[in-house]
Amino acid sequence: MSFSTQSPASDSAVVDLDDAPRRRLSTETKASFKTTEFFAYLGAVVGVLMASQFVGAEDGHDDYFRADRAWFYVVLLTIGYMIARGIAKSGSRDFYDAQ
């Protein structure tokens, strides 16, 4: 969109507003550490690792929640968290607070 303005130096100066810098009004989402899903993720990771530590071999049974299985669940939780963040970023907007 172009607008004409009158200037003392020239009879017709054209200002092209399409080339003007645009002001950022929003970010995609709020920062990840400000979300409840981040704290739920951290709680789930801590819970899985603690459960792995507390469940052990007792009364002739093998340790059926070994560290490798616990870390596999942590990887699954991480993948789920990353997918959740991707979905959150896909369509929401957070007000941009320029300081």
MIKE-554829 format. One record per atom (N, C-alpha, C): atom name; chain; x, y, z; residue number from 1. Coordinates in nm, 3 decimals. Each point is the difference from the previous one (the first is absolute). Example, Ala and Ser with C-alpha at 12.3 -4.5 7.8 and 13.67 -1.06 7.14 Angstrom:
(N, A, (1.319, -0.569, 0.780), 1);
(CA, A, (-0.089, 0.119, 0.000), 1);
(C, A, (0.090, 0.120, 0.000), 1);
(N, A, (-0.035, 0.105, -0.072), 2);
(CA, A, (0.082, 0.119, 0.006), 2);
(C, A, (-0.077, 0.109, 0.073), 2);
END
This chain:
(N, A, (0.085, -0.116, 0.000), 1);
(CA, A, (-0.085, 0.116, 0.000), 1);
(C, A, (0.090, 0.122, 0.000), 1);
(N, A, (-0.023, 0.093, -0.088), 2);
(CA, A, (0.083, 0.118, -0.014), 2);
(C, A, (-0.083, 0.124, 0.027), 2);
(N, A, (0.063, 0.097, 0.064), 3);
(CA, A, (-0.064, 0.127, 0.028), 3);
(C, A, (0.087, 0.112, -0.055), 3);
(N, A, (-0.061, 0.102, -0.049), 4);
(CA, A, (0.074, 0.116, -0.049), 4);
(C, A, (0.000, 0.106, 0.108), 4);
(N, A, (0.113, 0.060, 0.019), 5);
(CA, A, (0.011, 0.111, 0.094), 5);
(C, A, (0.064, 0.117, -0.071), 5);
(N, A, (-0.036, 0.120, 0.035), 6);
(CA, A, (0.058, 0.121, -0.058), 6);
(C, A, (0.116, 0.045, 0.087), 6);
(N, A, (0.110, 0.027, -0.062), 7);
(CA, A, (0.117, 0.045, 0.071), 7);
(C, A, (0.048, 0.128, -0.066), 7);
(N, A, (0.063, 0.092, 0.076), 8);
(CA, A, (0.048, 0.123, -0.060), 8);
(C, A, (0.106, -0.023, -0.106), 8);
(N, A, (0.079, -0.109, 0.009), 9);
(CA, A, (0.110, -0.023, -0.092), 9);
(C, A, (-0.049, -0.058, -0.132), 9);
(N, A, (-0.107, -0.075, 0.002), 10);
(CA, A, (-0.050, -0.059, -0.124), 10);
(C, A, (-0.152, 0.012, -0.003), 10);
(N, A, (-0.051, -0.011, -0.120), 11);
(CA, A, (-0.145, 0.013, -0.014), 11);
(C, A, (-0.073, -0.126, 0.044), 11);
(N, A, (0.059, -0.117, -0.024), 12);
(CA, A, (-0.069, -0.124, 0.039), 12);
(C, A, (0.104, -0.102, 0.047), 12);
(N, A, (-0.004, -0.030, 0.125), 13);
(CA, A, (0.085, -0.105, 0.057), 13);
(C, A, (-0.091, -0.116, 0.036), 13);
(N, A, (0.040, -0.120, -0.038), 14);
(CA, A, (-0.081, -0.118, 0.026), 14);
(C, A, (0.065, -0.079, 0.112), 14);
(N, A, (-0.079, -0.033, 0.102), 15);
(CA, A, (0.046, -0.080, 0.112), 15);
(C, A, (-0.065, -0.137, -0.013), 15);
(N, A, (0.081, -0.103, -0.010), 16);
(CA, A, (-0.051, -0.136, -0.012), 16);
(C, A, (-0.003, -0.062, 0.139), 16);
(N, A, (-0.120, -0.023, 0.054), 17);
(CA, A, (-0.014, -0.053, 0.135), 17);
(C, A, (0.031, -0.149, 0.008), 17);
(N, A, (0.006, -0.070, -0.113), 18);
(CA, A, (0.034, -0.142, 0.003), 18);
(C, A, (0.145, -0.022, 0.042), 18);
(N, A, (0.087, 0.099, -0.021), 19);
(CA, A, (0.140, -0.012, 0.037), 19);
(C, A, (0.028, 0.049, 0.142), 19);
(N, A, (-0.101, 0.056, 0.067), 20);
(CA, A, (0.019, 0.053, 0.134), 20);
(C, A, (0.019, -0.115, 0.099), 20);
(N, A, (0.085, 0.018, 0.102), 21);
(CA, A, (0.018, -0.105, 0.100), 21);
(C, A, (-0.130, -0.022, 0.077), 21);
(N, A, (-0.029, -0.124, 0.028), 22);
(CA, A, (-0.122, -0.034, 0.071), 22);
(C, A, (0.030, -0.019, 0.148), 22);
(N, A, (-0.095, 0.040, 0.081), 23);
(CA, A, (0.014, -0.015, 0.144), 23);
(C, A, (-0.054, -0.137, 0.042), 23);
(N, A, (0.074, -0.068, 0.084), 24);
(CA, A, (-0.040, -0.132, 0.046), 24);
(C, A, (-0.102, 0.016, 0.112), 24);
(N, A, (-0.119, -0.058, -0.020), 25);
(CA, A, (-0.107, 0.016, 0.096), 25);
(C, A, (-0.018, -0.121, 0.091), 25);
(N, A, (0.048, -0.117, -0.043), 26);
(CA, A, (-0.015, -0.118, 0.083), 26);
(C, A, (0.114, -0.097, -0.027), 26);
(N, A, (0.025, -0.085, 0.099), 27);
(CA, A, (0.093, -0.111, -0.017), 27);
(C, A, (-0.085, -0.123, -0.032), 27);
(N, A, (0.064, -0.109, -0.035), 28);
(CA, A, (-0.079, -0.119, -0.031), 28);
(C, A, (-0.069, -0.054, 0.125), 28);
(N, A, (0.076, -0.024, 0.103), 29);
(CA, A, (-0.056, -0.051, 0.125), 29);
(C, A, (0.079, 0.059, 0.114), 29);
(N, A, (-0.046, -0.026, 0.120), 30);
(CA, A, (0.080, 0.045, 0.115), 30);
(C, A, (0.119, -0.093, 0.018), 30);
(N, A, (0.097, 0.047, 0.073), 31);
(CA, A, (0.123, -0.078, 0.022), 31);
(C, A, (-0.034, -0.134, 0.064), 31);
(N, A, (0.076, -0.102, -0.035), 32);
(CA, A, (-0.032, -0.136, 0.046), 32);
(C, A, (0.005, -0.014, 0.152), 32);
(N, A, (0.090, 0.071, 0.065), 33);
(CA, A, (0.010, -0.014, 0.145), 33);
(C, A, (-0.115, 0.069, 0.073), 33);
(N, A, (-0.085, 0.072, -0.071), 34);
(CA, A, (-0.116, 0.065, 0.061), 34);
(C, A, (-0.127, -0.084, -0.014), 34);
(N, A, (0.010, -0.119, -0.058), 35);
(CA, A, (-0.119, -0.081, -0.025), 35);
(C, A, (-0.015, -0.110, 0.104), 35);
(N, A, (-0.124, -0.044, 0.020), 36);
(CA, A, (-0.024, -0.110, 0.093), 36);
(C, A, (0.048, -0.132, -0.058), 36);
(N, A, (0.000, -0.012, -0.134), 37);
(CA, A, (0.045, -0.126, -0.058), 37);
(C, A, (0.149, -0.022, 0.027), 37);
(N, A, (0.077, 0.106, 0.014), 38);
(CA, A, (0.142, -0.015, 0.033), 38);
(C, A, (0.016, -0.058, 0.140), 38);
(N, A, (-0.077, 0.053, 0.095), 39);
(CA, A, (0.011, -0.050, 0.137), 39);
(C, A, (-0.058, -0.141, 0.013), 39);
(N, A, (-0.104, -0.031, -0.078), 40);
(CA, A, (-0.052, -0.136, -0.001), 40);
(C, A, (0.104, -0.097, -0.058), 40);
(N, A, (0.071, 0.045, -0.104), 41);
(CA, A, (0.106, -0.082, -0.059), 41);
(C, A, (0.111, -0.026, 0.102), 41);
(N, A, (0.045, 0.105, 0.066), 42);
(CA, A, (0.106, -0.017, 0.100), 42);
(C, A, (-0.044, -0.093, 0.112), 42);
(N, A, (-0.124, 0.016, 0.047), 43);
(CA, A, (-0.052, -0.087, 0.105), 43);
(C, A, (-0.007, -0.145, -0.044), 43);
(N, A, (-0.042, -0.023, -0.125), 44);
(CA, A, (-0.007, -0.136, -0.051), 44);
(C, A, (0.139, -0.062, -0.013), 44);
(N, A, (0.096, 0.078, -0.045), 45);
(CA, A, (0.138, -0.052, -0.012), 45);
(C, A, (0.055, -0.036, 0.137), 45);
(N, A, (-0.018, 0.088, 0.096), 46);
(CA, A, (0.048, -0.028, 0.136), 46);
(C, A, (-0.072, -0.122, 0.056), 46);
(N, A, (-0.131, -0.010, -0.025), 47);
(CA, A, (-0.075, -0.115, 0.050), 47);
(C, A, (0.048, -0.131, -0.059), 47);
(N, A, (0.027, -0.002, -0.129), 48);
(CA, A, (0.049, -0.122, -0.065), 48);
(C, A, (0.136, -0.039, 0.056), 48);
(N, A, (0.088, 0.098, 0.013), 49);
(CA, A, (0.134, -0.032, 0.050), 49);
(C, A, (-0.002, -0.044, 0.146), 49);
(N, A, (-0.086, 0.062, 0.080), 50);
(CA, A, (-0.012, -0.042, 0.141), 50);
(C, A, (-0.060, -0.139, 0.010), 50);
(N, A, (-0.101, -0.029, -0.082), 51);
(CA, A, (-0.061, -0.133, 0.002), 51);
(C, A, (0.102, -0.106, -0.040), 51);
(N, A, (0.084, 0.033, -0.096), 52);
(CA, A, (0.103, -0.094, -0.042), 52);
(C, A, (0.100, -0.025, 0.113), 52);
(N, A, (0.027, 0.102, 0.076), 53);
(CA, A, (0.094, -0.014, 0.111), 53);
(C, A, (-0.059, -0.083, 0.114), 53);
(N, A, (-0.129, 0.022, 0.028), 54);
(CA, A, (-0.062, -0.067, 0.114), 54);
(C, A, (-0.040, -0.144, -0.028), 54);
(N, A, (-0.037, -0.029, -0.124), 55);
(CA, A, (-0.039, -0.136, -0.034), 55);
(C, A, (0.128, -0.080, -0.022), 55);
(N, A, (0.014, -0.106, 0.074), 56);
(CA, A, (0.122, -0.079, -0.012), 56);
(C, A, (-0.029, -0.148, 0.012), 56);
(N, A, (0.106, -0.075, 0.008), 57);
(CA, A, (-0.012, -0.145, 0.014), 57);
(C, A, (-0.032, -0.033, 0.145), 57);
(N, A, (-0.115, -0.065, 0.020), 58);
(CA, A, (-0.041, -0.040, 0.135), 58);
(C, A, (-0.056, -0.141, -0.003), 58);
(N, A, (0.016, -0.072, 0.104), 59);
(CA, A, (-0.061, -0.131, 0.020), 59);
(C, A, (0.018, -0.093, -0.120), 59);
(N, A, (0.117, -0.004, -0.054), 60);
(CA, A, (0.030, -0.091, -0.110), 60);
(C, A, (-0.049, 0.046, -0.136), 60);
(N, A, (-0.054, 0.120, -0.010), 61);
(CA, A, (-0.044, 0.054, -0.129), 61);
(C, A, (0.110, 0.085, -0.060), 61);
(N, A, (0.006, -0.001, -0.130), 62);
(CA, A, (0.096, 0.086, -0.068), 62);
(C, A, (-0.044, 0.145, 0.005), 62);
(N, A, (0.095, 0.089, -0.026), 63);
(CA, A, (-0.032, 0.143, -0.009), 63);
(C, A, (-0.071, 0.023, -0.133), 63);
(N, A, (-0.132, 0.019, 0.005), 64);
(CA, A, (-0.076, 0.010, -0.123), 64);
(C, A, (-0.020, 0.144, -0.048), 64);
(N, A, (0.056, 0.097, 0.071), 65);
(CA, A, (-0.004, 0.140, -0.047), 65);
(C, A, (0.142, 0.055, 0.006), 65);
(N, A, (0.084, -0.056, -0.088), 66);
(CA, A, (0.141, 0.036, -0.002), 66);
(C, A, (0.018, 0.140, -0.058), 66);
(N, A, (0.122, 0.048, 0.009), 67);
(CA, A, (0.033, 0.136, -0.045), 67);
(C, A, (-0.022, 0.016, -0.150), 67);
(N, A, (0.031, -0.104, -0.078), 68);
(CA, A, (-0.018, 0.014, -0.145), 68);
(C, A, (-0.146, 0.019, -0.037), 68);
(N, A, (-0.089, -0.068, 0.071), 69);
(CA, A, (-0.143, 0.018, -0.026), 69);
(C, A, (-0.046, 0.138, 0.047), 69);
(N, A, (0.051, 0.046, 0.112), 70);
(CA, A, (-0.037, 0.133, 0.050), 70);
(C, A, (0.044, 0.109, -0.097), 70);
(N, A, (0.120, -0.011, -0.051), 71);
(CA, A, (0.047, 0.101, -0.095), 71);
(C, A, (-0.075, -0.008, -0.132), 71);
(N, A, (-0.047, -0.119, -0.037), 72);
(CA, A, (-0.085, -0.012, -0.118), 72);
(C, A, (-0.129, 0.078, 0.020), 72);
(N, A, (-0.058, -0.010, 0.119), 73);
(CA, A, (-0.122, 0.076, 0.030), 73);
(C, A, (0.027, 0.150, 0.004), 73);
(N, A, (0.117, 0.039, 0.046), 74);
(CA, A, (0.036, 0.142, -0.002), 74);
(C, A, (0.010, 0.050, -0.144), 74);
(N, A, (0.056, -0.081, -0.088), 75);
(CA, A, (0.007, 0.037, -0.142), 75);
(C, A, (-0.140, 0.014, -0.057), 75);
(N, A, (-0.090, -0.093, 0.032), 76);
(CA, A, (-0.138, 0.011, -0.048), 76);
(C, A, (-0.068, 0.125, 0.053), 76);
(N, A, (0.023, 0.032, 0.126), 77);
(CA, A, (-0.056, 0.123, 0.057), 77);
(C, A, (0.055, 0.123, -0.072), 77);
(N, A, (0.127, -0.002, -0.033), 78);
(CA, A, (0.062, 0.113, -0.070), 78);
(C, A, (-0.059, 0.016, -0.139), 78);
(N, A, (-0.020, -0.109, -0.070), 79);
(CA, A, (-0.061, 0.007, -0.132), 79);
(C, A, (-0.142, 0.056, 0.011), 79);
(N, A, (-0.075, -0.047, 0.098), 80);
(CA, A, (-0.135, 0.050, 0.021), 80);
(C, A, (-0.001, 0.149, 0.032), 80);
(N, A, (0.095, 0.043, 0.082), 81);
(CA, A, (0.009, 0.142, 0.034), 81);
(C, A, (0.033, 0.084, -0.123), 81);
(N, A, (0.090, -0.049, -0.082), 82);
(CA, A, (0.038, 0.074, -0.121), 82);
(C, A, (-0.117, 0.008, -0.097), 82);
(N, A, (-0.078, -0.104, -0.012), 83);
(CA, A, (-0.118, 0.003, -0.086), 83);
(C, A, (-0.103, 0.098, 0.056), 83);
(N, A, (-0.018, -0.002, 0.131), 84);
(CA, A, (-0.095, 0.093, 0.063), 84);
(C, A, (0.042, 0.145, -0.022), 84);
(N, A, (0.128, 0.029, 0.009), 85);
(CA, A, (0.048, 0.137, -0.025), 85);
(C, A, (-0.020, 0.038, -0.146), 85);
(N, A, (0.021, -0.095, -0.090), 86);
(CA, A, (-0.021, 0.029, -0.141), 86);
(C, A, (-0.145, 0.031, -0.031), 86);
(N, A, (-0.092, -0.075, 0.062), 87);
(CA, A, (-0.142, 0.027, -0.018), 87);
(C, A, (-0.036, 0.135, 0.060), 87);
(N, A, (0.057, 0.031, 0.115), 88);
(CA, A, (-0.028, 0.129, 0.063), 88);
(C, A, (0.049, 0.116, -0.085), 88);
(N, A, (0.113, -0.018, -0.065), 89);
(CA, A, (0.056, 0.107, -0.083), 89);
(C, A, (-0.073, 0.014, -0.133), 89);
(N, A, (-0.073, -0.101, -0.041), 90);
(CA, A, (-0.057, 0.001, -0.134), 90);
(C, A, (-0.113, 0.101, -0.018), 90);
(N, A, (-0.072, 0.034, 0.105), 91);
(CA, A, (-0.115, 0.086, -0.025), 91);
(C, A, (-0.025, 0.108, 0.101), 91);
(N, A, (0.073, 0.006, 0.106), 92);
(CA, A, (-0.032, 0.099, 0.102), 92);
(C, A, (0.094, 0.119, -0.008), 92);
(N, A, (-0.045, 0.109, 0.057), 93);
(CA, A, (0.080, 0.122, 0.003), 93);
(C, A, (0.006, 0.051, 0.142), 93);
(N, A, (0.112, 0.054, 0.038), 94);
(CA, A, (0.019, 0.061, 0.130), 94);
(C, A, (0.035, 0.147, -0.025), 94);
(N, A, (-0.060, 0.090, 0.077), 95);
(CA, A, (0.025, 0.144, -0.018), 95);
(C, A, (0.150, 0.028, 0.015), 95);
(N, A, (0.054, 0.075, -0.092), 96);
(CA, A, (0.142, 0.034, 0.001), 96);
(C, A, (0.019, 0.122, 0.088), 96);
(N, A, (0.077, -0.014, 0.105), 97);
(CA, A, (0.025, 0.107, 0.095), 97);
(C, A, (0.139, 0.058, -0.028), 97);
(N, A, (0.006, 0.095, -0.093), 98);
(CA, A, (0.129, 0.061, -0.036), 98);
(C, A, (0.047, 0.089, 0.115), 98);
(N, A, (0.119, -0.022, 0.043), 99);
(CA, A, (0.056, 0.079, 0.110), 99);
(C, A, (0.111, 0.088, -0.050), 99);
END
